[in-house]
Amino acid sequence: MLDKFNRNINYLRISVTDRCNLRCKYCMPESGIKLLDHKDILTYDEITEVVKTGVKLGINKVRITGGEPLVRKNIVELISMIWNVEGVKDLSMTTNATYLADFAEALKNAGLQRVNISLDTLDPESYKLLTRGGNIKYVFEGIEAAKKAGLTPVKINCVVWNSSQEKDAKAVAKFCKENELQVRFIHQMNLSTGEFSIVEGGDGGNCAKCNRLRLTANGKIKPCLFNDLEFDVRELGAEEAFNQAIIKKPKAGTYNKSGSFFNIGG
């Protein structure tokens, strides 16, 4: 699918839930969030139908996100359903990895090809503070399980406050080099004020190269993370929602006053 700026849109990021077992400071407020009603969240059959429609229009790359996707019940079943859609060539997941040790092998067998894992520090106490209670040992176990299962290359998403030369970021980079992991540094973003930059080690944030759409857990196709535009697949039908998203995809991000990272997927 080509948008009006001649960008080939072939990538769909799917948020399967707004729920997460962590409370990272840069993702959600300390007071918590108002969760979606279960009836508003797309079923696996609905998600698969959206993927099928997307593939007919040119989508061939899919990434599963959240919230934390591994908290959604029977997530392995969804991976299998999507991988069995003819035309899906690339299937990945972004996860905090705290549950990954329990799922890695099953996910791989179902068709998942690789994972991006969030890790912003190697220090257990700093991790606990940043995630408001998380245990970093489960992340390390998840990383090893992903490597063992063949969910490779394992990519590490490291959020930095100012630069990749910060103490924690440099430690994460060293850890990745020593453990055959790929690292990407993601600078702090703010949806409501439009603060974002190109990801170091990736193409995220590079509007000129943007090839993605996003599907929220409650069925909205968003043409841009930093924009309030969204098109409801239940109201419009998946094909029309895709078409509207492509037609109205902006040249560059501005700001998003209505969304949050925990329910769009970053």
C-alpha positions as CSV (number, residue, x, y, z in Angstrom):
1,M,0.0,0.0,0.0
2,L,1.4,3.4,-1.0
3,D,0.3,6.4,0.9
4,K,0.1,9.9,-0.7
5,F,3.8,10.5,0.2
6,N,4.8,7.3,-1.7
7,R,5.7,5.4,1.4
8,N,5.1,1.6,1.2
9,I,2.9,0.7,4.2
10,N,3.4,-3.0,4.8
11,Y,3.8,-3.1,8.6
12,L,1.0,-3.5,11.2
13,R,1.6,-3.2,14.9
14,I,-1.2,-4.8,17.0
15,S,-1.8,-4.0,20.6
16,V,-3.7,-7.0,22.0
17,T,-4.3,-5.6,25.5
18,D,-4.0,-2.4,27.5
19,R,-3.0,-4.4,30.6
20,C,0.5,-4.9,31.9
21,N,2.1,-6.5,35.0
22,L,4.5,-3.6,35.3
23,R,4.0,0.1,35.9
24,C,6.9,1.7,34.1
25,K,7.2,5.4,35.0
26,Y,7.4,6.5,31.4
27,C,4.5,4.5,30.3
28,M,1.7,5.0,32.8
29,P,0.8,7.1,35.8
30,E,1.5,5.9,39.3
31,S,-2.2,6.0,40.1
32,G,-2.9,3.4,37.4
33,I,-5.2,3.6,34.4
34,K,-8.8,3.1,33.5
35,L,-8.8,-0.3,31.8
36,L,-10.9,-1.1,28.7
37,D,-14.0,-3.2,29.2
38,H,-13.4,-6.8,28.0
39,K,-16.3,-6.4,25.6
40,D,-14.4,-3.5,23.9
41,I,-11.3,-5.5,23.3
42,L,-11.0,-7.3,19.9
43,T,-11.3,-11.0,20.0
44,Y,-8.6,-13.2,18.4
45,D,-11.0,-14.0,15.5
46,E,-11.5,-10.2,14.9
47,I,-7.8,-9.5,15.1
48,T,-7.1,-12.3,12.6
49,E,-9.7,-11.0,10.2
50,V,-8.1,-7.6,10.4
51,V,-4.8,-9.2,9.5
52,K,-6.3,-11.1,6.6
53,T,-7.7,-7.8,5.2
54,G,-4.4,-6.0,5.8
55,V,-2.5,-8.7,3.9
56,K,-4.8,-8.4,0.9
57,L,-4.0,-4.7,0.9
58,G,-0.2,-5.1,1.2
59,I,0.6,-5.8,4.9
60,N,3.2,-8.6,5.3
61,K,4.9,-7.7,8.6
62,V,3.1,-7.9,12.0
63,R,4.3,-7.1,15.5
64,I,2.3,-8.0,18.6
65,T,2.4,-5.4,21.4
66,G,0.4,-4.3,24.5
67,G,0.3,-3.3,27.3
68,E,2.2,-6.5,27.9
69,P,1.0,-9.1,25.3
70,L,2.0,-12.1,27.4
71,V,-0.7,-11.2,30.0
72,R,-3.4,-11.8,27.5
73,K,-4.9,-15.3,27.9
74,N,-4.1,-17.8,25.2
75,I,-1.7,-15.5,23.4
76,V,0.1,-18.4,21.8
77,E,-3.2,-19.3,20.0
78,L,-3.3,-15.8,18.5
79,I,0.3,-16.1,17.3
80,S,-0.6,-19.4,15.5
81,M,-3.7,-17.8,14.0
82,I,-1.8,-14.9,12.6
83,W,1.2,-17.0,11.4
84,N,-1.3,-19.2,9.4
85,V,-2.6,-16.2,7.5
86,E,-1.1,-16.6,4.0
87,G,1.0,-13.6,3.2
88,V,2.3,-12.9,6.7
89,K,6.1,-13.1,6.3
90,D,7.4,-11.5,9.4
91,L,5.9,-12.0,12.9
92,S,7.4,-10.5,16.0
93,M,6.5,-9.3,19.5
94,T,7.5,-6.6,21.9
95,T,7.5,-7.7,25.5
96,N,8.9,-6.8,29.0
97,A,10.0,-10.5,29.1
98,T,9.1,-11.1,32.7
99,Y,6.8,-14.0,31.6
100,L,8.8,-14.9,28.5
101,A,10.6,-17.9,30.0
102,D,7.3,-19.7,30.3
103,F,6.2,-18.9,26.8
104,A,9.3,-18.7,24.5
105,E,9.3,-22.2,23.2
106,A,5.5,-22.3,22.6
107,L,5.6,-19.0,20.9
108,K,8.4,-20.1,18.6
109,N,6.5,-23.3,17.7
110,A,3.4,-21.3,17.0
111,G,5.2,-19.1,14.5
112,L,6.7,-16.2,16.3
113,Q,10.1,-15.3,14.8
114,R,11.7,-12.9,17.2
115,V,11.2,-10.6,20.1
116,N,12.1,-7.1,21.2
117,I,12.6,-6.9,25.0
118,S,12.4,-3.8,27.1
119,L,15.4,-3.3,29.4
120,D,16.5,0.1,30.5
121,T,18.9,-0.8,33.3
122,L,20.9,-3.7,34.6
123,D,20.6,-2.7,38.2
124,P,18.0,-4.6,40.1
125,E,17.0,-1.8,42.4
126,S,16.8,0.8,39.6
127,Y,14.7,-1.7,37.6
128,K,12.4,-2.2,40.6
129,L,12.0,1.6,41.0
130,L,11.5,2.3,37.3
131,T,8.9,-0.5,36.8
132,R,7.3,0.1,40.2
133,G,8.0,-3.3,41.6
134,G,9.4,-5.5,38.8
135,N,12.0,-8.2,39.3
136,I,14.8,-8.0,36.8
137,K,15.9,-11.6,37.2
138,Y,12.8,-12.6,35.2
139,V,13.9,-10.5,32.3
140,F,17.3,-12.2,32.2
141,E,15.5,-15.5,32.3
142,G,13.3,-14.4,29.5
143,I,16.2,-13.3,27.4
144,E,17.9,-16.7,27.8
145,A,14.7,-18.5,27.0
146,A,14.2,-16.5,23.8
147,K,17.8,-17.3,22.7
148,K,17.3,-20.9,23.4
149,A,14.0,-21.1,21.6
150,G,15.5,-19.4,18.5
151,L,13.5,-16.1,18.8
152,T,16.4,-14.3,17.3
153,P,17.8,-11.9,16.8
154,V,16.8,-10.8,20.2
155,K,16.6,-7.0,20.2
156,I,16.7,-4.9,23.4
157,N,14.7,-1.7,23.6
158,C,16.5,0.6,26.0
159,V,14.7,3.9,26.9
160,V,17.1,6.7,27.7
161,W,16.4,9.9,29.5
162,N,18.9,12.1,27.7
163,S,21.4,10.1,25.6
164,S,22.8,6.6,25.0
165,Q,25.9,7.7,26.8
166,E,24.1,7.5,30.2
167,K,25.5,5.1,32.7
168,D,22.6,2.7,32.5
169,A,22.5,2.8,28.7
170,K,26.2,2.1,28.4
171,A,25.8,-0.9,30.8
172,V,23.0,-2.2,28.7
173,A,25.0,-1.8,25.5
174,K,27.9,-3.7,27.0
175,F,25.6,-6.5,28.2
176,C,24.1,-6.8,24.7
177,K,27.5,-7.0,23.0
178,E,28.6,-9.7,25.4
179,N,25.4,-11.7,25.0
180,E,24.8,-11.5,21.2
181,L,21.9,-9.2,21.5
182,Q,21.0,-6.1,19.4
183,V,20.3,-2.9,21.2
184,R,18.1,0.0,20.2
185,F,18.1,3.2,22.2
186,I,14.7,5.0,22.4
187,H,14.7,8.5,23.6
188,Q,12.0,9.7,26.0
189,M,8.8,10.5,24.1
190,N,5.8,12.6,25.0
191,L,2.6,12.0,23.0
192,S,0.7,15.1,24.0
193,T,3.6,17.5,23.3
194,G,4.9,15.7,20.2
195,E,8.4,15.0,21.6
196,F,10.0,12.1,19.6
197,S,13.2,11.3,17.7
198,I,14.6,8.6,15.5
199,V,15.4,5.4,17.4
200,E,19.2,4.7,17.6
201,G,19.7,1.4,15.9
202,G,16.2,1.4,14.2
203,D,13.9,3.3,12.0
204,G,11.2,4.2,14.6
205,G,10.6,7.9,14.7
206,N,11.8,8.5,11.1
207,C,8.7,9.8,9.5
208,A,10.2,9.8,6.0
209,K,10.6,6.1,6.2
210,C,7.5,5.2,8.2
211,N,5.9,2.0,6.8
212,R,3.5,1.2,9.7
213,L,-0.1,1.4,10.9
214,R,-1.3,0.5,14.4
215,L,-4.3,-1.5,15.5
216,T,-5.3,-0.7,19.1
217,A,-6.7,-3.3,21.5
218,N,-10.2,-1.9,21.0
219,G,-10.1,-1.9,17.2
220,K,-8.9,1.5,16.1
221,I,-6.4,1.6,13.2
222,K,-4.1,4.5,13.7
223,P,-2.0,5.9,10.8
224,C,0.5,7.6,13.2
225,L,1.4,7.3,16.8
226,F,1.8,11.0,17.1
227,N,-1.6,11.9,15.7
228,D,-5.2,11.6,17.0
229,L,-6.5,10.1,13.8
230,E,-8.0,6.6,14.2
231,F,-10.5,4.5,12.2
232,D,-12.7,1.9,13.9
233,V,-12.7,-1.5,12.3
234,R,-16.0,-2.5,13.9
235,E,-17.8,0.6,12.7
236,L,-16.2,1.0,9.3
237,G,-15.2,-2.6,8.5
238,A,-11.5,-3.5,8.3
239,E,-11.0,-2.6,4.7
240,E,-12.5,0.8,4.9
241,A,-10.6,1.5,8.1
242,F,-7.3,0.5,6.4
243,N,-8.1,2.6,3.4
244,Q,-8.9,5.7,5.5
245,A,-5.8,5.3,7.5
246,I,-3.7,5.1,4.3
247,I,-5.4,8.1,2.7
248,K,-5.1,10.3,5.8
249,K,-1.7,9.1,7.0
250,P,0.2,12.3,7.8
251,K,3.6,13.2,6.4
252,A,5.0,13.5,9.9
253,G,3.9,13.1,13.5
254,T,2.7,16.1,15.5
255,Y,1.1,15.2,18.8
256,N,-1.5,12.8,20.2
257,K,-3.9,14.2,22.9
258,S,-6.1,11.1,23.1
259,G,-3.8,8.1,23.3
260,S,-1.3,6.6,25.6
261,F,1.7,4.2,25.1
262,F,0.0,1.5,27.2
263,N,-2.9,1.2,24.9
264,I,-1.3,1.9,21.5
265,G,1.9,-0.1,21.9
266,G,4.6,2.5,21.3
